[in-house]
Amino acid sequence: MRISSIKAFALKIPPTSNSSGTGGDQNESYGDYTIAADAWTSIYSRNHETCLVRLESDDGHVGWGEGQAPVAPRATAAIVEELCAPLLLGRDPFDVEYLWYRLYSAMRERGHVTGFYVDALAAVDLALYDLLGKALNKPAYKLLGGSFRPDVQVYAGMGGTQPDAAVDHANFLIDAGYRALKLHLRMPNPQILAVVEAVRKAVGPDIELLVDVHGTRDVSEAIELGRGLEKLGVRWLEAPCQPEDIRGQAEIARALSMQVATGEWLRTVWEWRDWIALRGFDVAMPDVARTGLSEGKRIAALCDSFNLPIAPHVGGGGILSVAATIHYSLAIPNFQIMEHGHESLAWKGSVALSYPIPQDGRFAAPQEPGLGVEIDEAAVARYATKL
């Protein structure tokens, strides 16, 4: 078996009535994108944007992968087609880890050891596992070493910057079967604590609450907020300060009894090792649509050697990102909980004919071969943008 075809698709899927952006209340807009006018935080698209990769072997097997690209997916797609494809065509897809390293080393001297380039490698890596699973008629987690658990617990991300709105959203998600909720909050600390306190009172002590502030605090503000959240029984504080400040984040982690979670932007073991050495977090959050399954497994093993749990990030990832993360979560010993977007699943799944759906806040171990997603190639063509 040899790789005979590689195609990349930069997707922009318009929002549905149930989907919404994640930007702040006061945004600057241009084109398809918005950015908060009053905070140093991320750019967001009004669409669901991502990059899909289609691999085909000379015996007719097809594998699909995804490199998370919530903005500018054409950049990732161009990397796949112009840099990755020439090194992959004619190769044995079973050499999956070798191929990741071959591609990675091809650009490390050029200075592209992270970012869009490694996202493209993740897309290829996921597509290889999907192809191999289909060729062997096995789910991808079996190729990763097998399952450590029968299913995968998820938490549901939720919105609501006012107490009443947050309580309503929390109750909706609990009625849908979730037992863990993550609040995305960027306001000043007193307002965050007011929202979380209202939700805690409404849902009771048995629902796990998590809080993500998207890197918007300095060290002292994060510690102050964390101590307030600890009193409300919150499980973790996510991304408390800027991602460049490893030592600051380590100081926050030492100061708090609650877990500090982070790492969605870290793509390789070389990036993770300094964070681990400084104990910059209590929970690692790799994103397999940025790391790939091959590198994701190496990151999990490194974290496990330091007794650190993994809570995989999904965020802006699409339906293949969700599916691949389920397989990853099954195949590592130090899994804690997985991120999930309840309302966005159908939106992301609009390029698929079938895909995993959680029941009562858990994804069952897939039995379908590969990643367990049946891609709708006509829908991919419909949403693809030209390079």
C-alpha positions as CSV (number, residue, x, y, z in Angstrom):
1,M,0.0,0.0,0.0
2,R,1.3,3.5,-1.0
3,I,-0.1,7.0,-0.7
4,S,-1.3,8.0,-4.1
5,S,-3.3,11.2,-3.6
6,I,-3.3,14.1,-1.1
7,K,-5.8,17.0,-1.2
8,A,-6.4,19.8,1.3
9,F,-9.6,21.7,1.8
10,A,-9.9,25.1,3.5
11,L,-13.5,25.2,4.9
12,K,-15.7,28.1,5.8
13,I,-19.0,26.8,7.1
14,P,-21.6,29.6,7.7
15,P,-23.2,29.7,11.2
16,T,-26.5,27.9,11.9
17,S,-29.3,29.2,14.1
18,N,-27.8,27.2,17.0
19,S,-24.2,28.3,16.6
20,S,-22.5,31.5,17.8
21,G,-19.1,33.1,18.1
22,T,-17.0,33.3,21.2
23,G,-15.9,36.9,21.0
24,G,-16.4,39.6,23.6
25,D,-19.3,42.0,24.0
26,Q,-17.5,44.9,22.3
27,N,-15.9,43.8,19.0
28,E,-14.2,45.3,16.1
29,S,-15.3,43.6,12.8
30,Y,-13.7,43.3,9.4
31,G,-14.7,40.8,6.8
32,D,-15.5,37.4,8.3
33,Y,-13.6,38.1,11.5
34,T,-14.1,39.9,14.8
35,I,-11.7,40.8,17.6
36,A,-12.4,42.2,21.1
37,A,-12.0,46.0,21.1
38,D,-11.4,46.2,24.9
39,A,-9.1,43.2,25.6
40,W,-6.0,41.4,24.3
41,T,-7.6,38.2,23.2
42,S,-8.1,36.1,20.1
43,I,-9.5,36.8,16.7
44,Y,-12.7,34.9,15.9
45,S,-14.5,34.0,12.7
46,R,-18.2,34.3,12.2
47,N,-17.9,30.9,10.3
48,H,-16.7,27.5,11.4
49,E,-13.3,27.5,9.7
50,T,-10.9,24.5,9.5
51,C,-8.6,22.5,7.2
52,L,-9.4,19.0,6.1
53,V,-7.0,16.6,4.4
54,R,-8.0,13.7,2.2
55,L,-5.4,10.9,1.7
56,E,-6.0,8.0,-0.7
57,S,-3.9,4.9,-1.1
58,D,-3.2,3.0,-4.3
59,D,-5.5,0.2,-3.3
60,G,-8.5,2.6,-2.9
61,H,-8.6,3.3,0.9
62,V,-9.4,6.9,1.9
63,G,-8.5,8.6,5.1
64,W,-9.6,12.1,6.3
65,G,-7.8,14.3,8.8
66,E,-8.1,17.8,10.2
67,G,-5.6,20.5,11.2
68,Q,-7.4,22.9,13.5
69,A,-7.6,26.3,11.7
70,P,-10.3,28.5,13.3
71,V,-8.9,31.4,11.2
72,A,-7.1,31.5,7.9
73,P,-7.5,27.8,6.9
74,R,-6.1,28.4,3.5
75,A,-2.6,28.8,5.1
76,T,-2.8,25.3,6.5
77,A,-4.2,23.9,3.3
78,A,-1.4,25.5,1.2
79,I,1.3,23.9,3.5
80,V,-0.3,20.5,3.1
81,E,-0.4,20.7,-0.7
82,E,2.9,22.5,-1.3
83,L,5.2,21.2,1.4
84,C,3.8,17.9,2.8
85,A,2.4,16.3,-0.3
86,P,5.7,16.0,-2.2
87,L,7.2,14.2,0.8
88,L,4.2,11.9,1.2
89,L,3.3,10.7,-2.2
90,G,4.5,7.1,-2.8
91,R,5.2,6.5,0.9
92,D,3.9,3.5,2.9
93,P,1.1,5.0,5.2
94,F,1.9,2.4,7.9
95,D,5.1,4.4,8.5
96,V,2.9,6.9,10.3
97,E,5.3,8.1,13.1
98,Y,8.3,8.2,10.7
99,L,6.3,10.4,8.3
100,W,5.4,12.8,11.1
101,Y,9.0,13.2,12.0
102,R,10.2,13.3,8.4
103,L,7.8,16.2,7.8
104,Y,8.6,18.0,11.0
105,S,12.4,17.8,10.5
106,A,12.0,19.1,6.9
107,M,11.2,22.6,8.3
108,R,12.8,22.8,11.7
109,E,15.9,24.5,10.4
110,R,13.6,26.9,8.6
111,G,12.2,28.0,12.0
112,H,8.8,26.5,11.5
113,V,8.7,24.3,14.6
114,T,5.1,25.3,15.6
115,G,2.1,27.1,14.4
116,F,0.4,26.6,11.0
117,Y,3.1,24.2,9.8
118,V,2.6,21.8,12.7
119,D,-1.1,22.1,12.4
120,A,-0.7,20.8,8.8
121,L,1.3,17.8,10.1
122,A,-1.6,17.1,12.5
123,A,-4.1,17.0,9.6
124,V,-1.9,14.5,7.7
125,D,-1.3,12.4,10.9
126,L,-5.0,12.1,11.6
127,A,-5.7,11.2,8.0
128,L,-3.1,8.5,8.1
129,Y,-4.7,6.9,11.2
130,D,-8.1,7.1,9.6
131,L,-6.8,5.4,6.4
132,L,-5.0,2.7,8.4
133,G,-8.0,2.0,10.5
134,K,-10.2,1.6,7.5
135,A,-7.6,-0.6,5.8
136,L,-7.4,-2.9,8.9
137,N,-11.1,-2.5,9.8
138,K,-10.2,-1.3,13.3
139,P,-11.0,1.9,15.2
140,A,-8.1,4.3,15.4
141,Y,-7.6,3.8,19.2
142,K,-6.8,0.1,18.6
143,L,-3.9,1.3,16.4
144,L,-2.8,3.6,19.3
145,G,-2.5,0.7,21.7
146,G,-6.0,0.0,22.7
147,S,-8.5,1.4,25.1
148,F,-8.0,2.2,28.8
149,R,-11.7,2.9,29.4
150,P,-15.1,2.0,28.0
151,D,-16.1,5.6,27.3
152,V,-15.0,9.2,27.5
153,Q,-16.4,11.8,29.9
154,V,-16.8,15.3,28.5
155,Y,-17.6,18.7,29.9
156,A,-19.8,21.1,27.9
157,G,-18.6,24.6,27.2
158,M,-21.1,27.3,28.0
159,G,-21.7,31.0,27.7
160,G,-23.4,33.7,29.7
161,T,-21.7,36.8,31.0
162,Q,-24.7,37.7,33.2
163,P,-25.7,35.5,36.2
164,D,-29.3,34.8,34.9
165,A,-28.2,34.0,31.4
166,A,-25.4,31.7,32.7
167,V,-27.8,29.9,35.0
168,D,-30.3,29.3,32.1
169,H,-27.5,27.9,29.9
170,A,-26.2,25.7,32.7
171,N,-29.6,24.2,33.3
172,F,-30.1,23.6,29.6
173,L,-26.8,21.6,29.5
174,I,-27.6,19.6,32.6
175,D,-31.0,18.7,31.2
176,A,-29.1,17.5,28.1
177,G,-27.1,15.0,30.4
178,Y,-23.9,16.8,31.1
179,R,-22.3,16.6,34.6
180,A,-19.4,19.0,34.0
181,L,-19.6,22.5,32.6
182,K,-16.9,25.1,31.6
183,L,-17.7,28.8,31.8
184,H,-15.8,31.1,29.3
185,L,-15.5,34.4,31.2
186,R,-13.2,37.4,30.6
187,M,-14.8,40.1,32.8
188,P,-13.2,41.6,35.9
189,N,-12.8,39.2,38.8
190,P,-15.8,40.4,40.8
191,Q,-18.1,39.9,37.8
192,I,-16.7,36.4,37.1
193,L,-17.2,35.3,40.7
194,A,-20.8,36.6,40.7
195,V,-21.6,34.6,37.6
196,V,-19.9,31.4,38.9
197,E,-21.6,31.8,42.3
198,A,-25.0,32.1,40.7
199,V,-24.3,28.9,38.6
200,R,-23.0,27.0,41.6
201,K,-26.1,27.8,43.6
202,A,-28.4,26.8,40.7
203,V,-26.7,23.5,39.8
204,G,-25.7,22.3,43.3
205,P,-22.5,20.7,44.5
206,D,-22.5,17.6,42.3
207,I,-22.0,19.3,39.0
208,E,-18.3,20.0,38.2
209,L,-17.6,23.6,37.2
210,L,-14.5,24.8,35.3
211,V,-13.5,28.3,34.4
212,D,-11.5,29.5,31.4
213,V,-10.4,33.2,31.3
214,H,-8.4,32.9,28.0
215,G,-5.1,34.3,29.3
216,T,-6.6,37.7,30.4
217,R,-5.2,37.9,34.0
218,D,-1.8,38.9,35.3
219,V,-0.3,36.7,38.0
220,S,-1.8,38.5,41.0
221,E,-5.2,38.8,39.4
222,A,-5.2,35.1,38.6
223,I,-4.3,34.1,42.1
224,E,-7.0,36.3,43.5
225,L,-9.6,34.9,41.1
226,G,-8.5,31.3,41.8
227,R,-8.9,31.7,45.5
228,G,-12.4,33.0,45.0
229,L,-13.2,30.1,42.7
230,E,-11.8,27.6,45.2
231,K,-14.5,28.7,47.7
232,L,-17.1,27.9,45.1
233,G,-15.8,24.4,44.5
234,V,-14.5,25.1,41.0
235,R,-12.4,22.2,39.6
236,W,-9.9,24.2,37.6
237,L,-8.9,27.7,36.3
238,E,-7.9,27.5,32.7
239,A,-5.3,29.6,30.8
240,P,-5.1,32.2,33.6
241,C,-2.3,34.3,32.0
242,Q,-0.5,35.0,28.7
243,P,0.8,31.8,27.1
244,E,4.4,33.2,26.9
245,D,4.6,33.5,30.7
246,I,5.6,30.0,31.8
247,R,7.1,31.2,35.2
248,G,4.0,33.3,35.9
249,Q,1.7,30.4,35.3
250,A,3.9,28.2,37.5
251,E,3.6,30.7,40.3
252,I,-0.2,30.6,39.9
253,A,-0.2,26.8,40.0
254,R,1.9,26.8,43.2
255,A,-0.4,29.4,44.9
256,L,-3.7,27.6,44.3
257,S,-5.1,24.4,45.7
258,M,-7.4,24.0,42.6
259,Q,-6.1,22.7,39.3
260,V,-4.6,25.1,36.8
261,A,-5.1,23.8,33.2
262,T,-3.4,25.0,30.1
263,G,-1.5,24.1,26.9
264,E,-3.9,24.3,23.9
265,W,-1.3,26.2,22.0
266,L,1.6,23.8,22.7
267,R,2.1,21.4,19.7
268,T,5.2,19.3,20.4
269,V,7.0,17.6,23.2
270,W,9.8,20.1,22.8
271,E,7.4,22.9,23.7
272,W,5.7,21.0,26.5
273,R,8.9,19.9,28.3
274,D,9.8,23.4,29.6
275,W,6.3,23.8,31.0
276,I,6.5,20.5,32.6
277,A,10.0,21.1,34.1
278,L,8.7,24.3,35.7
279,R,5.4,22.7,36.8
280,G,3.6,25.4,35.0
281,F,0.2,23.6,35.2
282,D,-1.7,20.8,36.9
283,V,-3.6,19.6,33.9
284,A,-2.3,19.4,30.3
285,M,-4.6,20.4,27.5
286,P,-3.1,19.2,24.2
287,D,-5.2,19.6,21.1
288,V,-4.8,16.6,18.7
289,A,-5.8,18.7,15.7
290,R,-2.7,20.7,16.4
291,T,-0.4,17.9,17.7
292,G,-1.7,14.9,15.7
293,L,-2.3,11.5,17.3
294,S,1.4,10.5,17.0
295,E,2.8,13.5,18.8
296,G,-0.2,13.7,21.1
297,K,0.6,10.2,22.4
298,R,4.2,11.3,23.1
299,I,3.0,14.3,25.0
300,A,0.7,12.2,27.1
301,A,3.5,9.8,27.9
302,L,5.8,12.7,28.9
303,C,3.1,14.1,31.1
304,D,2.4,10.7,32.6
305,S,6.0,10.4,33.7
306,F,5.5,13.5,35.8
307,N,2.1,12.3,37.1
308,L,0.2,15.0,35.2
309,P,-3.3,14.3,33.8
310,I,-4.5,15.1,30.3
311,A,-7.7,17.0,29.5
312,P,-7.7,17.2,25.7
313,H,-8.6,20.6,24.2
314,V,-11.0,20.7,21.2
315,G,-12.1,24.4,21.0
316,G,-12.5,25.5,17.5
317,G,-11.8,22.1,16.0
318,G,-14.3,20.5,13.7
319,I,-15.9,17.1,13.5
320,L,-12.8,15.1,12.7
321,S,-11.0,16.9,15.6
322,V,-13.8,15.8,17.9
323,A,-13.7,12.2,16.7
324,A,-9.9,12.0,16.8
325,T,-9.9,13.4,20.4
326,I,-12.3,10.6,21.5
327,H,-9.8,8.0,20.2
328,Y,-6.9,9.8,21.9
329,S,-8.8,10.0,25.2
330,L,-9.5,6.3,25.1
331,A,-5.9,5.4,24.3
332,I,-3.9,7.2,27.1
333,P,-3.6,6.2,30.7
334,N,-3.7,9.7,32.2
335,F,-6.9,11.0,30.7
336,Q,-9.1,13.2,33.0
337,I,-11.9,14.8,30.9
338,M,-12.5,16.0,27.3
339,E,-13.7,19.3,26.0
340,H,-17.0,19.4,24.0
341,G,-19.3,22.0,22.5
342,H,-22.9,20.8,22.7
343,E,-24.5,23.3,20.5
344,S,-21.7,23.4,17.9
345,L,-21.6,19.7,17.2
346,A,-24.2,19.7,14.4
347,W,-22.7,22.8,12.9
348,K,-19.2,21.1,12.7
349,G,-20.8,17.9,11.5
350,S,-22.4,19.5,8.5
351,V,-19.6,18.0,6.4
352,A,-20.3,14.5,7.6
353,L,-23.0,11.9,7.0
354,S,-22.4,10.3,10.4
355,Y,-20.2,11.1,13.4
356,P,-20.0,10.4,17.2
357,I,-22.7,11.9,19.4
358,P,-22.4,11.9,23.2
359,Q,-25.0,10.4,25.5
360,D,-25.4,11.6,29.1
361,G,-22.2,13.5,28.9
362,R,-20.0,10.7,27.5
363,F,-18.8,9.4,24.2
364,A,-18.9,5.6,23.8
365,A,-15.8,3.9,22.4
366,P,-16.4,3.9,18.6
367,Q,-16.6,0.6,16.8
368,E,-16.4,2.0,13.3
369,P,-13.0,1.7,11.5
370,G,-10.6,4.7,11.5
371,L,-11.8,7.8,13.2
372,G,-15.5,6.8,12.9
373,V,-16.7,9.7,10.8
374,E,-18.3,9.3,7.3
375,I,-17.3,12.5,5.4
376,D,-19.8,14.0,3.0
377,E,-17.5,14.8,0.1
378,A,-20.1,16.9,-1.7
379,A,-20.5,19.1,1.4
380,V,-16.7,19.4,1.7
381,A,-16.6,20.7,-1.9
382,R,-19.5,23.0,-1.2
383,Y,-17.8,24.7,1.8
384,A,-14.2,24.7,0.5
385,T,-12.5,28.0,-0.4
386,K,-10.0,28.2,-3.1
387,L,-6.3,28.7,-2.3
